[in-house]
C-alpha cells in the first residue's frame, strides 16, 4: 500500500482525527524560542534524538527538548525517550542548547525554559492575555509585580516560580525623571511636562535653561536629546529622562 508522503500532526489535532499512515509526520519545531518552523519526522513515535536530527541538529550536543502539550504544559522529552504523536496532542516542540532547565508556572501550567533569562514577550505569547490583561509575577503575601513584554526576567533569582494573568492596572505611564518614578496620563510626553516633574517648584527665570536626554522610549529614536517644544512616546513603564538645570550668566 502506498502511503501519502506527509501527514501533519497539527491538522490531525485540529480535525480531531487519528494520524494517517504516512512516510513522514510534520510537526512544529522551535530552537531557543517560540519561532517555529515545520520539520518532518520519519516515525509517528519518534525519539527525542530523531526530532533533533530531523531539525538538522547534532544529537550529540547538549540539548534540552520539550513538547508543548495541547493544555499548554511543557513536557520534558529525553533524547532516548519516545513521543507518541498519535496520542500526545502535541504538534509543537522546542529545544535549547543547554544542560539545565528553569521551571516555572504560568496560570497553573507547568513551563520550562532552557536559559536563565526569559523575555516578558515569551510569557505573553504563551499566556495569550486579552488587551485588558497583563502578566504578573505572583509574590507570596505581597502585591504582584507587573511584567511588560520588553522586560527581562532572571529565572535563576530566588522565588521566581509563578506568573499569572490578571486585569491590567490603570495607572497611566510610569517614567523615571532624574531617578524618581513619576506617572503621566498619556504616552505622549512633552519637554515641558518633564521639566515640571523634575523641578516642580522652580520659579520662571530668564537666565535658567533646561537640557534633557531620554532613553528607553517607545518612539523612534529610542534614545536621544529632547528640546523645548518636543515630545516623545513613552513605554507603559521604564522610559527614562535626565534633566539638567543650567544658570547662564
ABEGO torsion letter per residue (X at the ends): XBBBABBBAAAAAAAGBBBBBBABBBBBBBBGEABBBBBBBABABBBAAAAAAAAGBBAABBBBBBBBBAAGBBBBBBAABBBBAAAAGBABBBBBBBABBBBBBBGGBBBBBABABBBAAAAAAAAGBBAABBBBBBBBGBBBBBBBAABBBBAABBGBABBBBBBBBBAEBBBBBGGBBBBBABABBBAAAAAAAABAABBBBAABBBBBBBBGBABOBABEBBBBGBBBBBBABGBBBBBBBBBBX
